[in-house]
Amino acid sequence: MSTTVQNFPRVRASELVGRGWLNTGGRTVTLAELRGKVVVLDFWTFCCINCLHVLDELREVEERHRDELVIIGVHSPKFEHEADPDALAAAVERYEVRHPVLDDPELVTWGAYTARAWPTLVVIDPEGYIVAQMAGEGHGSAIAALVDDLVAEHALKGTLHRGSGPYVPPAPASGTLRFPAKALALPNGNLLVADAGHHSLAELAPDGETLVRRIGSGERGLVDGGADEARFSEPNGLCLVPADLTTSLGYDVLVADTVNHALRGVRLSDGAVRTVAGTGRQFMVGGQENVAGTVGAFDTEDAYDALSVRLSSPWDVEWSAERGVFVVAMAGNHTLWDFHPGPRLDQVSLLAGTMNEGLEDGPGEGAWFAQPSGLAAAPDGALWLADAETSALRRVVPVSETEVTLETAVGQGLFDFGHRDGAAGQALLQHPLGVAVLPDGSVVVADTYNGAVRRYDPASGEVTTLAKDLAEPSDVLVEVADGAVHLLVVESAAHRLTRVALPAGLAGEVLDAGAHKVARPATDVAAGALQLDVPFVPAPGQKLDDRWGPSTSLEVSATPPELLLSGAGTGTDLFRDLVINPDVAEGVLHVTAKAASCDQVSLLPNGEPDPDVFPACHLAQQDWGVPVRVAPDGDAALTLPLRG
């Protein structure tokens, strides 16, 4: 969510090595054949919302420079499921990746380019030299400017070769559904499906197969209007509006329109669509006005005009009857939001989350999430939450009309996952995206990357497996008819809805397919004193903004907490003396750095400040989760650069 840019001396780019290639017609691509092109390597993993943001950021420059630029996606997986070549092929199709992709499951090319975070971008000039490396998202404009400069420079030098690149488009797919995301039972008995791959909503008959109508033209975009002209962009979450509100609001279904960073209202009578929250532009910390003239973080005590706020990849939405609001799982910046519909003015407010990525329970204002992706209301007024990147099932408990607290039922953190049933404290999930509540109060989870549906019983504290061998289940509906309970599972990667009968007594299987950790290489650090340094470089034309006190902040914690004997906590200096526990073999350092800067004051020709030009203010933020291993010859210093 911030900018970290590293410039290089003239260093030759390393060869691209991996298991195979996608979008090349089966050909292997070498750097030698790319000589004469500007090349951007995009190190990504398809679970990562920040990586998906980068794919969207790069689309415009990719189309504008098709003859001079080649983008290579280097897929370096985090989760075990992402190392499956079929799963990667599905993801490349799902997210409409229109450039070659190198499958790098062993992180060979990742290591050769010393990538340390998802996403990372590396720019290579037409002569084969690395000219820039950038970590994080938000670099679209910087990449576009750099490509323009490199194209102009090498056209003059005669080292630029225009013409088609190695990209070979895949064969077009057909079918009623394409990567469906979420489903909703309608009052008329039909089913409404967020057909993400078709950028539309599909209303199906109760059989889950027969298409009744489509809402949305099927073209990616943000357009309000009738059912045939409206446009969505990878819609996900769907929520019925309470019947007593539909007349005053003018719509029956609220849609989390993920890639449009918006909430859309749909009127079922005629399929009309209108935007009710979001501007269509992504919220990012740093460098943007986010709420009509303000920048920086939001306050949980304030509400904002819904159409003036930039949202960030809303993934699901659920009605909270207890609090009388819609709750939005804002996957893009790891938060939960309230949407307050009103007859005169819709408003949104931050409900929980700090925008730090991780697993931290407690009062909502200090809680940490990691791509919250599925919501379901519980009978007691709480909400169940599928927190995808921490592979966790969590509970959002209302404390008052404006406050909640977080509890984790299943899940260990960002880097631990697996398929393990049994006691909730040791059970493991793998990137779950959906959740629902059974009539007995137990919870079913669409355990997406395990290809399974799991059940958590709060009464016994046990986790079991209800179904397996599914193709990336992303949502679950509970159907009750004639006393029988069935599950309707959205099998996203199989492009279908599948009905699953529940086992007798809801017992399910108890499975243990093992525990896993992220394969990303750990940094060796020495036990004892470790100096952490986060050097900040403001963007050109900016300076640190210390008009109202310290302009920087550094927050450090660890998993497990025992890894740090001292140095955890928050301070204003971008350096910290840590003490690593020699009795803890490995863990993760969580580092969040922030720096406020502002544009230099504009001057008139006489050297006086221009009274009509107000300098824009910016907040740069970067979150790192650094796996570390305590070793006798480990480093005694760790440097994580932050750039404005």
Secondary structure, 3 states (H helix, E strand, C coil): CCEEEEEEEEEECCCCCCCEEECCCCCCCCCHHHCCCEEEEEEECCCCHHHHHHHHHHHHHHHHCCCCEEEEEEECCCCCHHHCHHHHHHHHHHCCCCCCEEECCCCHHHHHCCCCCCCEEEEECCCCEEEEEEECCCCHHHHHHHHHHHHHHHHHHCCCCCCCCCCCCCCCCCCCCCCEEEEEECCCCCEEEEEHHHCEEEEECCCCCCEEEEECCCCECCECECCCCCEECCEEEEEECCHHHHHHHCCCEEEEECCCCEEEEEECCCCEEEEEECCCCCCCCCCCCCECCECCCCCCCCCEEHHHECCCCEEEEEEECCCCEEEEEEHHHCEEEEEECCCCCCEEEEEECCCCECCECEEHHHCEECCEEEEEECCCCCEEEEEHHHCEEEEEEECCCCCEEEEEEECCCCCEEEEECEECCCCECCCCCEEEECCCCCEEEEEHHHCEEEEEECCCCEEEEEECCCCCEEEEEEEEECCEEEEEEEEHHHCEEEEEECCHHHCCECCEEEEEECCCCCEEECCEEEEEECCEECCCCEEECCCCCCCEEEEEEEECHHHEEECCEEECCCEEEEEECCCCCEEEEEEEEEEEEEECCCECCCCCECCCCCCCEEEEEEEEEEEEEECCCCECEEECCEEC
